[in-house]
Amino acid sequence: MLKDLLIKNRSYRGYDRSVRMNHSDLEELVELTRYTPSSVNKQPLKYHIASTEEEVMAIMPYTLWAKGLKELHLPFPGTEPTAFIVISQDLSIDSHDSYQRDVGIVAQVMLLGAVEKGFGGCMIGSFNKAGIKELLGFDETIDPKLVIAFGKPAEQIVLIDTDESGSTAYFRKDGIHYVPKRKLEDILN
Ligand SMILES: Cc1cc2nc3c(=O)[nH]c(=O)nc-3n(C[C@H](O)[C@H](O)[C@H](O)COP(=O)(O)O)c2cc1C
């Protein structure tokens, strides 16, 4: 059921590195994006799959995780993701900035696909664009928009309703990661 997949699809920041997602699994996730809508059907997005240990660990320093829990320096050493997909906009197809919406759609679709396969991931919007471009050898037409980490989740994440304070800040207690979500009555207007 879609709701079950959505609930399982959390932002995981710790992975079991003994279980790798292979390249064909990741290609299947990219293939899913071919069935998503795109503004004016331009489809300007391109995908770089990083699935080797070497490339994944080279990308890691360019990514920033859990700004809200900076002091933890997640992911803990040894629990890094085992793959990344870098979503870029091919500016030679269309350079308009409205395609950030397309990016959100394809990102969620790929993450749901990963969850369906027993994996999980985390969107990384805080990344060093210049560093990633140089590392991956992208020319000036390929503009990275979002990085997604993938792997076998090794974290317990619990969704909770926001309390009276209304705070949406995620937090950790006894090793469990809690994510407050606004209640239905709070998001209807
Ligand atoms: C567009 C976007 C960018 C994000 N960028 C980052 C990021 O750079 N680093 C990170 O650790 N989490 C990132 N996240 C994950 C959010 O922090 C996460 O969605 C939020 O804490 C709620 O947790 P949940 O996804 O498990 O519901 C991003 C999420 C979105 C939607």
PDBQT file of the ligand as one rigid body, heavy atoms in Angstrom, charges set to zero:
ROOT
HETATM    1  C1  LIG A 201      14.493  18.737  -0.738  1.00  0.00    +0.000 C 
HETATM    2  C2  LIG A 201      15.071  18.103   0.494  1.00  0.00    +0.000 A 
HETATM    3  C3  LIG A 201      16.403  18.288   0.811  1.00  0.00    +0.000 A 
HETATM    4  C4  LIG A 201      16.954  17.669   1.941  1.00  0.00    +0.000 A 
HETATM    5  N1  LIG A 201      18.272  17.844   2.209  1.00  0.00    +0.000 NA
HETATM    6  C5  LIG A 201      18.828  17.200   3.266  1.00  0.00    +0.000 A 
HETATM    7  C6  LIG A 201      20.224  17.321   3.519  1.00  0.00    +0.000 A 
HETATM    8  O1  LIG A 201      20.941  18.040   2.830  1.00  0.00    +0.000 OA
HETATM    9  N2  LIG A 201      20.754  16.593   4.534  1.00  0.00    +0.000 N 
HETATM   10  C7  LIG A 201      19.980  15.765   5.310  1.00  0.00    +0.000 A 
HETATM   11  O2  LIG A 201      20.517  15.120   6.206  1.00  0.00    +0.000 OA
HETATM   12  N3  LIG A 201      18.644  15.663   5.116  1.00  0.00    +0.000 NA
HETATM   13  C8  LIG A 201      18.060  16.343   4.102  1.00  0.00    +0.000 A 
HETATM   14  N4  LIG A 201      16.716  16.214   3.860  1.00  0.00    +0.000 N 
HETATM   15  C9  LIG A 201      15.902  15.320   4.697  1.00  0.00    +0.000 C 
HETATM   16  C10 LIG A 201      15.016  16.111   5.680  1.00  0.00    +0.000 C 
HETATM   17  O3  LIG A 201      15.814  16.589   6.733  1.00  0.00    +0.000 OA
HETATM   18  C11 LIG A 201      13.908  15.151   6.181  1.00  0.00    +0.000 C 
HETATM   19  O4  LIG A 201      13.001  14.959   5.128  1.00  0.00    +0.000 OA
HETATM   20  C12 LIG A 201      13.191  15.677   7.414  1.00  0.00    +0.000 C 
HETATM   21  O5  LIG A 201      14.058  15.725   8.515  1.00  0.00    +0.000 OA
HETATM   22  C13 LIG A 201      11.993  14.803   7.769  1.00  0.00    +0.000 C 
HETATM   23  O6  LIG A 201      12.379  13.468   7.943  1.00  0.00    +0.000 OA
HETATM   24  P1  LIG A 201      11.681  12.350   7.089  1.00  0.00    +0.000 P 
HETATM   25  O7  LIG A 201      12.141  12.498   5.655  1.00  0.00    +0.000 OA
HETATM   26  O8  LIG A 201      12.114  11.042   7.674  1.00  0.00    +0.000 OA
HETATM   27  O9  LIG A 201      10.201  12.564   7.176  1.00  0.00    +0.000 OA
HETATM   28  C14 LIG A 201      16.133  16.846   2.766  1.00  0.00    +0.000 A 
HETATM   29  C15 LIG A 201      14.782  16.686   2.450  1.00  0.00    +0.000 A 
HETATM   30  C16 LIG A 201      14.256  17.312   1.340  1.00  0.00    +0.000 A 
HETATM   31  C17 LIG A 201      12.791  17.112   1.016  1.00  0.00    +0.000 C 
ENDROOT
TORSDOF 0
